[in-house]
Amino acid sequence: MPETLLPETMRAAVYRGESRVVVEDVPLPKIARGEVLVRIDTCGVCHTDLKKVAYNLLAPPRVFGHEMAGTIVALGRGVKKWKSGDRVAVFHHIPCGTCFYCERNEYAQCPRYKQTCTVAAFEPAGGGFAQFIRVMPWIVERGMVRVPAKNSFEEASFIEPVNTCLKGVDRMGLRRGDTVLIFGQGPIGLIFTQLVKARGGKAIGLDLLPTRCVLAKKLGATAAFDPRDAKFSADLKTRTKGRGADAAILAVPSEAAAQQALASVRPGGRVLLFAHTKKGDAISLDAGSICVDEKTLLGSYSASVDVTDEVARLIFSRKVKVAPLISHRFAMKDIADAFELAHHPTPDSMKIVVKPWA
């Protein structure tokens, strides 16, 4: 789209407080030196954004959405690396690279990383649930990924969530051949299932919905069960010679799943909390088991710049298959329905994406 043809306003889904999101016209973002304007093709619905809306975690007005991909349509002065027409996936956070936390590769704790650096309107909050976003200079330099012509924008919108999952897998220090339980086989759980396999582990998918267990096996799980089924416990004992799993990943914020995960890993095993992204969430765990059995409980949050290139290779080569995870596509005007379905998934729903131009 030539810059001379850019509109003065655009459509955006604006969080207005009291758990309300309203689709309305807002001014087109103005870009400055070193910035670019991206026309959003696809933005995935992430549960962290759902929580911000449902629990009113941030002051309105804001435009959320951060799993996004689209086309550069305008460049500020001084941008050399990119050109108009380039297809890109866009991160909304990038660490400074020099602070106390960055020196320790703990990027999500970096003060600069905690600043959102893409915006559609109002306070920066991601902005992917809008037709255009303004991308700030440090994201332009280090936080955009070029999308090959053979890949869709929908595939590219998974760059950020797959990155967060690979970071979590690597934090666990898995060894080749490790048996890993993945509680929850929604979109994030199925990404974990594929990444554990890619790292040489044996993934066991666990979900209450039979349809998701079937998909888990299609996407590389060694086995998949309803975690309440006695067959699961018997199979795990046989599979691990009675020891228990080497590791478990919580892709659902469930206390029951956390307790079962801790009980199901062997002495010396690890449990990763990934879905508990709202501070104040409490769970009750057997501290004695963690101490005496030398089990490790750890958390992982957000993305790592260290794995971005690998994530792009995994997605664009389709070694990690993300297209089969998309079950529903919603136009911007129907974003309330998209959020409702994401909050209350059905047996046939998986990843939900918003198409701002549909």
N, C-alpha and C positions, 0 to 999 in steps of 0.2 A: 504494500500500500504506500504510494508516494506521500511524503510528508505534507505536501500541499492539499492532500485529500483527507487528512486526519480530521475527525469531528471535534467539535468544541466540548461536547459532553459524551458520556458513556453510561452504560447500565452497570450497576454494582449491587451486590447484596450487602446491605448495611446493617450491622448489629446496632440496635437502638436501645439496648438495655432491657431489663425485665424478660430476658430470654427470647427477645423478639429479633428477627432478621427481616428486613423490608427491602424489596428490590426497588431501586429508585435511580433517577438520573443524578450524576455527580459530574463535576468538571473533569475534563481530561487532564491527567497529571502533566505538569510542566517539568521537563528535564533540564539539568544544569551540566556544566562541564564534567566530562568523565562518566556521564550516566547514559543509559539507553532506555527506550520505551519498547515494551514487549506487548504484542497482541496475544492475549491468552487464548489458546485453543482448548485446553483441558486442565481441570484442577480436580484432584482427588479429594474426597471427603475424609478427613482424618479425625479420629476420636479426640485428639487433644483440642481441636477447634470446637467440636461438639461440647466438650466439657466447659470451655470458656463461655460458650453461649448459655448452656443449661444452668451453670452455677454462677453466671455473671462475674467471672473472675477478673475481668478488665473493664475499665471505664469506657462507656460508649462516647461518641460513635466510632466504629472501626469497620474495616473490611477484612475479614479473615480469609484463610485459604493459602496453603503453602506447598502443596504437592502439584507443581504447575510446570507447564511447557507451552511454548508458542513461538512466535516469529518476531525478530527485531524489526521495528518499523521506523525508528528514528534514533539518531545518535547525537550525543552532546559533543562539544568540541573536545579534541584530544583523545577520543577513543580510536585506538589503532588495531586492536586485536579482533574486532568484530566489524561486520558491515550490515547494512539494511538487507533484510531477506534471510539472514542466518536463522536456522531453526535451533532452538535452545531449550534445555531444561534449566530452571532457575532455583537456586537455594535462597532461603531468606535470612540465613545466618552465616557468617564467616568469622573465625577467630582472628585475633590480631597477630598471633604467631610469635610474640615476644614476651608475654607476661609470665608470671609465676606458674599459672595453670597450663599455658601452652607449652612451656618448657618440659612439662611432665605429660604432655599429650592428653591432658584432661580438658579438651577444647570446650565442652559444654558448660564449663564453669568460668570460662574467660569473660571478663566484663564486656568486651567488644562483642563477643558471640551472643551475649544476652540481648543485644540491641538488634531489633528487626530492621533489615536494610532493604526491604522491598515494600512498596506502598501503592495503593490505588487511590485512596483518599483518606483525609483525617490523619490520625496517628498511625505510624507504620505498624502493620499487623499481618503482613503476608501479602494480602491483596489479590490472591488468585481467584476469588469469587467476584471478579470484575472483568470487563472486556479488555482493559489495558492495565499494565503496572509500570511504575517507575522503578528502575533498578539502580541502586547507588554505586559509587565508583568501586568500592572494595569488593562488591559482589561481581561487578563487571570484570574486574581483574582476576578474581580467584573463585568465583562462585557460580559460574555458568558452564554448562556442558553442551558441547556441540552434538546435535542429533543427526545421525546418518539418514540419507534419503530413503533407505530401505525400511526404516523404523517409523512407527506412528508416534504422534504426540502423546497418545494414550500410554504407550509403552514408556515414553520418556518421563511421563508424570510420576513414574515409580522410582525415579533416581533417588529422591530424598528418603522415602520410606525403606527402600532396600538398603540404603546406606546405614540407616539407624539400626537395622536388623543385623547387618554384617558386623558393625561395630560391637553389638551385643554378643554375637557368636564368638568373636575374637577375644572379648574380655573374659570369656570362660576358659580359655586355654585348652581347647579340646585336643585330644590325641586321635590319630587315625584309628578308626574302629570303635570309638566310644559310642555307647548307646545313650541317646538323648531323647527324653520325653518332651513333647511340645504340647502344652495344655492350651487348647483353643486352636481350631483349624479354620478360622476366618482368614481374611486376606493376609494379615500380619503373620499369623501362625503358619500359613502355607508358604510364605516367603522364608520363614525360619526353617521349615521342613526342607526346602530346596537348598538353602545355604548350608545346613548341617551336612547334607549329602555331598554338596560341592567341596566341603572341607574334609571329606573322607569319613564322616560319622554315619551312624545308623539311626535315622530318625523314626520315632514312634509317635504318630499323631493321635491326639486325644480330643474328642469333641462329643457333645451331647447329641448333635445332629448327624444321623446316618449319611446324609448326602455329602457332608463335609469329610467324613471318614473315607468315603469312596474317592473323592477328589484328592485327598491326601495321598492315597496309594498310587493314583495316576501320576502325581507329581513327584514321586520318589520316596515316599515313606516306606520303610521296611514293613511296617504293620500299622494298623489304625484301629482304635477301639473307642467305645463309650467308656470313660474312666470309671463309671459305676459298675461296669460289667465284671463279674468274677473272672471271666476269661482273660481280662487284662492282667490281673495280678498273677494268675497262673502262667501266662505266657512270659511275663517279665522275669519270673523266677527261673523258668526253663532257659530263657534266652541268655541270662546273665549268671547261670550256675548258682542261683540263690543270692547273689551279692546285692542286686538292685541296680538301677540305672547309674551311669557315670555322671549324668547331669540332667537337669530339667529346666525348661524355659516356660515362664508364665506369660502367655500372650493374651491372657484375660485377667481382669482385676478382681479375682475371686479368692476369698479367704479359704473356702473349702479346697480349691485347687492348690493354693499355696501349702496348706497343711498336707495334702496328699502328695504333693511334689517332694516335700521334705522327707516324708515317710518312705517314699519310693526310691530315693537315691541311696546308693551304698555309703558306708563309712568312707569319708574322704571325698564324697561327691559334692557337686555344686548345684545351687538353685539360683537362677537369674530372674529377678523381678523386672519386667519390661512394661507392663500395662498399668502400673500404679503411678499415674502421672499427676495426680492431684494431691498436693501436700495436705496432711491431716488424715489421709486414709490409714486406718489401723488394721493390723491383722494379729492374730494370736498364734504363736509358734512355740514348739518345744525347744526351749533354749538349751536344755540339758542334752538333747540329741545333737544340736549344733556343736556344743562344746565337747562332750565326751566322744562323739563319733567323728569329730573333726570335719564336720560338713561346713561348706562355705555358702553364705547367703550374700548375693551382690546385686547391684542395680546397674542399669544402663539407660541412658537418656540421650536422645537426639543423635546428630550425625557426627562423622569424623572426616576431616579433609584427607586423612591418610588413606582412606579406602575408596575415594571417589572414582579414581581411574579404574580400579578393579570392578567396582559396581557397574560402571558404564559398560565395560567389556562383558560382564555376566548378562546384563539385560539386552544389550544390542546384539550379542551373539545368540541370544535366546537360550543360553545354558540355564539361566533362571527365567522361567516362563511366567510373565506377568499378564499377558493378554487374556488367558483363561480365567483370571481372577475377577475380571470386570463382569458384573451381572446386570448393572443398571446404569443408564446414562440419562441425566436430567438436564433440561434447558434451565437457564437462569431463573426464568419466571416461576419454575416449579421447585426452587431450592428448598422451600419449607418441607415439601414432600420428600426430597432427598435426605434432609436431616432426620426426618421422622423415621424413614426406613433404616437409616444407619443406626439410630438409637434403638430401634426394635426390629432386628433382623428377622427375616423369614427363612424357611428351609431352602428357598431358592435364591436368596440374596447373598451377595459377596461384596466385592469392592464396588463402591458407588462413585461415579465421576460426574462433574458438572461441566456442561458445555456452554460457555457464556454467549456464544453467537448462535446457538440453536433456536 
